[in-house]
Amino acid sequence: MRYTKPLDLWAAGVQESIASGNTKLQRGQWLKCGPNADKLCRLVEVMESGTLHVIHWQGTAARTAHCFKVSIAAKKARVVI
């Protein structure tokens, strides 16, 4: 995975660019939710509906990383019938 600068999801045009497919996001990518966000969130996945599943700051870097890993494991364990 190549490092990309964190996107501000609330910046003008960003959500539209993601929805249209012009901006591609990678699992684990760091994102911001607003210009004043002092902590970053991590992308788990872009759902089929277009909803972004992210893990926000959980109080410590270790707890945030743990929640991200648990979410990835849960995503991989899902069974589609």
Buried (B, 14 or more C-beta within 10 A) or exposed (E): EEEEEBBBBBEEEBBEBBEEEEBEBEBEBBBBBEEEBEEBBBBBBBEEEEEBEBBEBBEEEEEBEEBBEEBBEEEEEEEEE
